[in-house]
Amino acid sequence: MTHTLYWFRNDLRLEDNPALTRALTQASQVTTVFVHPDDAPTAWGFERVGPHRKTWLRCSLDALQNDLARMGVQLLEVRGNPARVLPELMRKVNADQLGFESLAAPEEQQAETALRQTGVPVVSTWQTTLIHPEQLPFSVRALPGSFTPFRQALEKHRIEPSQPIKYPRHAQKPEPGLFMAPPALPLDQHKKDNAPQPETTQQAITLHDHTPTAGERGAQAHLQAWFAGTQAHEYKRTRNALDGWSSSTKFSVWLATGALSARAAAHALHVFEQREGRSESSGWILFELLWRDYFHFLHACHGRRLYAPSGLKGRAQPTHDPEAFERWRMGRTGHALIDAGMNELRHTGYLSNRMRQIVASYCIHDLGCDWRAGAAWFEHCLIDYDVCSNTGNWLYIAGLGTDPRGGRRFNPDKQADEYDRDGRYRQRWSAV
């Protein structure tokens, strides 16, 4: 009888989860677990994970636990180094092997390597991208140096994502009494210690006057609602709006925790286009999902090199002004649009794609701050934080990554005139 311990990482869902499906169909018993990292400050003086991200994760885990409970499966939660706590847990529940999704970022890869070195049997599955690495017309190590030739190669070879897979509802329910929370971190105590205050919860998950529902059911409801109308055919026109719930897809809110898979998002788009026709705007949604893929493959290709001060370019150490960075972080630069954006980010855990580019450019090119500090603040704040996309985009703006033009500087006055002509956005976020 095979007993698998399944480690949820950035895949907090049941549907289109090949790693979980493999465990449920191949093992006679499955125990599931989520590992919370030890709290650690960044080099820039603040926590890596801020209150809004903690709240969204807590809501997402609670939603996952509810979905698993309907299948007769309990979700355990532990804290610490995966290479230490997971082998311990495997011994406690008498698990034979460990299953999980494989992730490309350096710390995530380091955790996988350390687990293998402990000698526990490991089964890992790549499933985070729209396109599987084996579908690529080149090896990951030969990834094109910028996005456009990557996209063109996929189009030339007519490479498309495969269909999302269904959760195996026929999987055997585990035996009663199988699950034991390790004494180092009782499950109930963990939830109590990390439960956000009501005001924080309300503030953290209210975006553009809309309260998204965490978890897979929330993701599926959002997909259905978003593609029920015609927003996909208006997307290219509205996607650069500074606020508004329906102006962009907001898929990233669920993609970040894995409550939604990239393939499920692409499939919903495909169903919409079959029903309503394809347009340049609807095609742009797939284009942006491919950008996400590219940043994940970029990490698989270059790994820790991406986190060097000079990124991929081998330039001198970037400058940094701690006082200017603190003003930027707290929304006190004196530029109304920048301060409005940083206030929204700090108070909600979200920022539109356009505003992310504007404030990142200002941090790097106007204030002379280290791109890594800005990326770390986004990691602290954003409820839709994705390590690969975040690092890839900051490097792109800084000119240290894959931008063929060598970096992007956005003129904040021009951006304000173009995207906030009536000043409504600045007025809304100036007083918080």
Secondary structure, 3 states (H helix, E strand, C coil): CCEEEEEECCCCCCCCCHHHHHHHHHCCEEEEEEEECCCCECCCCCECCCHHHHHHHHHHHHHHHHHHHHCCCCEEEEECCHHHHHHHHHHHHCCCEEEEEECCCHHHHHHHHHHHHCCCCEEEEECCCCCCHHHCCCCHHHCCCCHHHHHHHHHHCCCCCCCCCCCCCCCCCCCCCCCCCCCCCCHHHHHHHHCCCHHHHHHHCCECCECCCCHHHHHHHHHHHHCCCCHHHHHHHHCCCCCCCCCCCCCHHHHCCCCCCHHHHHHHHHHHHHHHCCCHHHHHHHHHHHHHHHHHHHHHHHHHHHHCCCCCCCCCCCCCCHHHHHHHHCCCCCCHHHHHHHHHHHHHCCCCHHHHHHHHHHHHHHCCCCHHHHHHHHHHHCCCCCHHHHHHHHHHHHCCCCCCCCCCCCCHHHHHHHHCCCCHHHHHHHCC
